Amino acid sequence: MTSDTIAAIATAPGRGGIGVVRISGKGLLPLAHALCHKTPVSRHATIADFFAQDGAVIDRGLLIFFSAPHSFTGEDVIELQGHGGPVVMQMLLERCVALGARLAHPGEFTQRAFLNEKMDLAQAEAVADLIDASTAAAARSAVRSLSGNFSREVMQLVERLINLRMLIEATLDFPEEEIDLIKHTDAAQQLQQIRQMIDGLLARSRAGSMLRTGLHVVLTGLPNVGKSSLLNCLSGEERAIVTEHAGTTRDVLRETIQINGIPLHIVDTAGLRATDDPVERLGIDRAWQALENADVILQLVDARYGLSAEDEDIFSRLPPDVERIVVENKADLANQLPRRVDLLGTVHVYLSAKHGQGVELLREELLRISGCSGSQEDVILARARHVEALQHAAEKSALAERQLKHVELCAEELRLAQLALSSITGEFSADDLLGEIFSRFCIGK
């Protein structure tokens, strides 16, 4: 880790009542004195003029000094709170650079906090997740991870794996008694409990990953079956043009909504049919591209006629590994009551997008698919790497359970499971992984 001084504007670009320039490094009291001609007291706000090199006043505001190690980064930290104009902030930043600081890289303040053991890697990632949270539920989950809830659960699992490894590896010194010792310590039951704990954490992490990134829902079907009407109904506003003329939608329309705090990225596509219109054909090509990237496909059909031959053809061409729901729209015209039906393993939801009847059934089905249909208070706002690490740990612990009679193999699988879990908190992390994680943070954080 470098010991140079870094500085960055920590507030968002643009004009505001207050702007903040943050500085972190070693021995920052001389820099603070050069800035404001005062020696600040640690953890006290100092009203001061901020001086340029020629003695002119750049701005007047607050200087707060945090002495190491009692700061966010674990180093000396200075925060300059001035008037939030972009020119003023840039002048303050340039003055800091002139006094020996360099411009901070994205996420470098939080990276230093991690390297100085002020937080683990999962907590550091929660900082960025809290900033990027798009819903209140995601923000609450990020705060819980930032407080260390997720890390504590992971470390409890790691501790149990270490204790089990100690018991199993001890049998290597007493090979003639290894089976009796494993039975005596009830290693099989301990391993089963560990597996259940990993599976539970994995399920909550998958739900949290959905809470973080949202569910990508694509509306598809023949022209004039009500895709645009359903988009308008779900979004609560007239986002798409709706007419009786088939083929009105020529391009992909996107709208993000929330259902119980879960972001839903809804994509309305052009009706799928054979056409000679080059513009409509381009829209249909884009519709098929959108379907390839969907988490859920809503295939709309006219409830008066059910699945026609053309609908069946579309159904057969949809990506096979993507969750799909058949939405029987215009149920009111077919004298059908709103309901959910499971037909041959495919969910059918009867509704009327025009009148909003049965749409709540569809929302409930989307929540079920997201895995966030219940309380979100124990959901973990996990990233893809967290889920992958938990999956790897689950696979290795399952292999260990099958290898209990082969002590050396069992011990190795437990070691690999422990390494996978430890990578979540950053106990074992490659430098290139750290660079990739922190490069996605905003500058000044």
N, C-alpha and C positions, 0 to 999 in steps of 0.2 A: 504494500500500500504506500502511495506517495504521501509526503508530508507538506506539499505545497499548499498555498492558500487559494481557495476557490471563491468565486462570487457569481451571483446571478440575480436577475429580477424574479421574485417569487410570486408576484401577482399577475393576473391575466393581462394580455395586451389590451391597449385601449385606455380610455379615460375613466377615472374613478375617484372617489373621495380620498382614498388612501392607497399608496403604493408601497411595496416592501422590497428592499434589496437585502439579500441574505449573504453572509460571508462566513466561511468555515476554514479553520487552519490552526496552527500552533502559535502561541504567543501573540495574540492580536491586540493587546493593549496599546502598543505603539501606533498601530494603524488607527485604532479608535481615537487616540489623542490627536493624530495628524488630521483626522476628519473633522473633529468637533472642538479641538483645543481644550478638551477636558479628559480626565481619567475616570471612566465610568465605574460604578460599583456593580459587582456581579448580581444579576437577577433583579436589578432595579432599572426602571425607565428613567432616562435622562433627557430632559428637554434641551435641545442644542441646535445651533446653526451648523450646517454642513458646509465646509469651506472647500473651495477650489484651490489649485496650487498657487494661484496669484493672490489668494486671500479674499477673493470675492465669495459672497454667500450663494451657494447653489440652491439651498432650500432650508427651511426650518421645520424640525419635527422631533421624533423620539428616537433615541438610540438605546437599545437594550443589549446588554452584554451577558453572555452565559459562559462561565469559565469551565474548562474541562475538569473532570469528565461529566459534569452535570449539564449536559446539553443534548440536543437531538442527535448530533453526529458523534458525541463523545469527545469532540475537540472544542477549542474555543469557538464560540459562535457569536456573531454580531448581526442584529437585525436593525436596519435603518427604515423607519416608517416616516415617509414623507407624503407630499401631495401627489395624488395618483395620475399625473400627466405623463404621457410617454416620453416627452423631451426631458422632463425633470428626472425621471427614472434612468434614462440613458446617460444623462450627465453624471448622476451619482455612481452608476456602474463604471463608467469610464474613469472616474476619480479613484475608485477602488482598484482598478487595474493599474492605474498609474502608481499607486502605492504598493504594488507588488503582487496583487492577486491575479489570477487568470480566470477566464470564463469557464464556468462549470459545465460539464457534460450533462446530458439528460440523465436524471436519476442519481447523480453523483453524491448528493447530500445523503440520500437514503442508503446508497451503497456504502458510504463511510459509516453510517449508523450500524449497518449489518457487520461490516468488517471489524468494527470496534465493539461488537457484541452488545449493542444497545437493543437489538432485536434480532430474531432469527429470520430466515429467508421467507418463510410463509407470512410472517408479520410484515416484512418489507413489501411483499407483493400486495398485501391487503391495503397498504397506503395508496398504491395506484388504483386498486379496485374501488376504494372509497371515493377517490376523486372522479373516477369514470362511471360510478354507479348511475344507472338510468332510471331506477325506481327506488322507492323508499325501502322496499323489502331487501333489495340488493345492498343498499347503504347500511341497513341494520346488520346484515350478515357480514359485511366487510368490517364493521366496527367490532363484531365479536371475534373475527379472526385477528384483527389488529390487537385486541386485548389478550390474545394468546390462547383462546379456547381451542382452536384447531390444533395448534402446536402441542398443547398439553395432552390431547387425546393421542396424537401421533407418538409422543414420547412415552406415554404409558404403554403403548403397544411395543415400542422398541425395548423398554425395560423388561416387559414380560418375555419377549423373544430372547433377550440376553440371559435371563434367569434360566429359561428352558435350555438354551444352548449350553450353559454351564453344567446342567444336570446330564444332558445327553453326552457331551464331550467327556465328562468324567468317566463314563463307562468305557472309553477307549483305553483307560489305564487299567481296567479290570475286565478284560474281554470275556473271561469265563463266567462273569456274573451280570453281563450287560442286559439280558432279557429280564432277569429278576429285578434289577435296579430300575429299569424303565417302567416295569409294572408297579414297583414300590412307590416311585415318585409320581405315578399317574400321569406320565408324559402325554399319553394319547388324549386324555381328557383336557389337559392344559392346552395342547395344540388345537383341539377342536374349539375351545373357547376363544383362542387367539384368532382362528379363522372366522368365527362368527363376528368378532369385534371388527376385523378388517372388512368383512362383507357389509356390516352395518355402516361403517365409515365410508365405504365406497358408494353405497346407495345414496347417502346424504350428499356426497361430493358430486355425484352425477346430477342430482336434482339442483345443487347449487351451481354447477356449471351451466345448466339451462337457465337458471335465474340470472346468471352473469351475462350470457351471450344472447339469450332469447331463443325463441322457436321460429324457424323459417317455414311459413305456411304458404303454399302455392295453390291458387284457385285455378282449376282447369275444367274443360268440358266443351261440348258443342256450342256454337253461337246461340245467343238468346236464351240461355237457361238460367240467367240471373246471377252470374258471377259478379258483375259490377254492383248489382243491388245488394249482394251479400257483403261486399267490401264496404259499401256505404253504411250498411246496418251495423257491422262490427266496429267501424271507426266512429260512428255517431255523427258523421257529416257527409255532405255530398262531394266525395272525392272523385268519383268516376261518373262520366256521362251515361245516363240510362235512357234508352229509347226502345221502341218496338222493332226497330230495324236491326236485323242480324248483322254482326260484324262491326258494330260501333267501336268497340275497343280494338285499336290497331297496334298498340304498343304495351309494354309491361308497365303497370302502375304499382307503386310501392307505398305502403303505409305502415307505421309502427304504432301499436296500441298496447294497452296493458290489461291483463286479466288477473285479478288477485295479486298484483305486483309482478307478474311474469311478462316480460316484453315479448310481444308477438309481431314478427315482421311479416306482414301479409303482402303477397304479390298477386295482383290480378293480371291475367294473361288474355291474349286474344283467343277467340273461339277456334277450336281445332277442326278444320274442315279443308277439303280440296278447294282451291281457288286459283283464278287466273290473275287476280289483282296483285301486282308486285309489292305494294305497300303492305297489304294484309298478309301476304306470304312471308314477308320479312318479320312481321309481328308474330306469326305462328312459329317461325324458326327460333325466335327469342323465347317464346313460351316453352318450347322443348328444352332449351338451355336452362331456363329457370327451374324446370322440373328436376333436372339432374342434381341441383344443389339444395333441394328441399329437405326439411326434416319431416314434414307432414304434407300430404297431398289431399286436397279436398276436391273430389271429382263431382261436379254438379250435374244432375240430370233432372229432367222434367218429371215430377211425381205423377203426372197424368198418364205418362207412357212407360215409366220405369226404364230399365236399362235396355236401350235399343241396340241393334246390331252395330251401329256406329259407336255407341257408348262402350260396348263390349270390346270393340277394336282399340279404342283409346285405353281402356283398362288394361288390356293385354300388353300394351306398349309402354306402360308406366314403369319406372325403375322398380325392380322387384324387392329391393331391400329397404324401401322407404315406406314408413307408416302411411296408410291411406284411409280416408273416410269417404263413403258415397253420400253426398248430400242430396236428398230427394226434395228439391225446391218446388215451390208453387203447390204445396200440400193443400192449401185452402181451395184451390181450383179443382183439386182431385178429390175433395171431400174427405181428406185424410187428416187425422188428428196428429199433432206434433208428438213424436216418440222416437226412441232409440231402439233399433233392432239389429241383432247380430245374425247375418245370413252367410252361411258357408265360410265363417271366419272373418268376414268383412263387416265392419260397423256401418249401418245405414242410419242416417238421422233425417227424419221428416220434419220440414219446417217451411215457413213462408218468409223469405227475406224482405219482401215488400212490406209486410205488416209486422215483422219482428216476432212472429209466433214460432216457438221452438228453438229460437237462436240460443237461448240459455242452455239448452241441451248440448248444443255444439260447443259452447264455451266450456262446459263441464268435461266434455270428451277431450278437448285440447289440453285442459289442465291435467287430466289423467295421463295423457301421453307424455306431457312434460315431466311427470313424476313429482309435481309440486301441488297436488290437489289438496293435501292436508295442511297442517300448520307448518309455517316456514321458520319458526323460531329455532329449530335445530339444524336447519339447512346450512351447509358449508359452501361458501362462495369459492368453489375450487376452480383452478385453472386446468388446462388440458394436461399439463405435466403432472399435476397432483393426481388426477384420475389415472393416468398411465402408471404412475408409481404404485398406487394402491392396487391396481390390477396386477401388476408384476408381483407385488408382495402376496396377493391372494393366490396367484398361480404357484409361487414358490412354497408357500405354506401348505398348499394342497399336495404338492409333490413330496414335501417332508413327511406329511401324514402317511402317504403310501410307502415311504421308505423307512418306517420306524424300525423294522427288523434289520435294516442295513444302516448301522449307526453312522458310519463315515458319510454316506450319501445324505442321510437325514440332516446331519450337522451342517453340511455344505448348503443345502437348500434353505435352512434357517438363517444362515449367514447372509445369503443373497436376499432373502426377504427383509432382513434387518437393514441392509444397505439401501434397498429400495425405499423403505420408510424414512430412513435418515436423510435421503436426498430431498425430501419435502421441506425439512427445516433448514437445509443447507449444511448439515454436519459433514456430508460428503458431497461436494459439488465441484464440477470442473469450471475452470476460469472462463471458458467460452460460453458456458451456460449462464454464468453470472453476467457476462457482458451482454448477452442476448436479452436477459430479463430486464436489466436496468436501462438498456438503450431505449426501451419502450415507454419509460417514464417521461413526464414533462420536465422541461428545464426549470431549475429552481426548487425541485423536490427530490 
